[in-house]
């Protein structure tokens, strides 16, 4: 076998992050930031979460039963 590696082309490849990996990193950092805010004061945040869920369900019920909205 040939032990001497004599390349015809000398190419230097640079590792560059793709757009998809940059986008995923931004999304994951944003989700971590939201999760960190929730963990700062979980009791107060759960009240806001329950309130927003109730408001969303009320809007859906109004859309189903109210003729002027639908």
C-alpha positions, 0 to 999 in steps of 0.5 A, a space after each residue: 500500500 502507498 503510505 505517502 499521501 500526495 494530494 493534487 488539490 490542497 483544499 482547506 474546508 471551513 466549518 460553517 454553520 448552516 441557516 437551519 442550525 442557526 435558526 434552531 439555536 435561536 428557537 431553542 434559546 427563546 424557548 429556554 428564555 420562556 421556560 426560565 421566566 416561567 420558573 422564576 415565579 411559577 405560581 403567578 405564571 400558572 394563574 396567567 396561564 389558566 386565565 388565558 386558557 379560560 379566555 380562549 375556551 370562552 372565545 371558542 364557545 362564543 364562536 360556536 353558539 353566537 350567530 353574530 360571531 360565526 
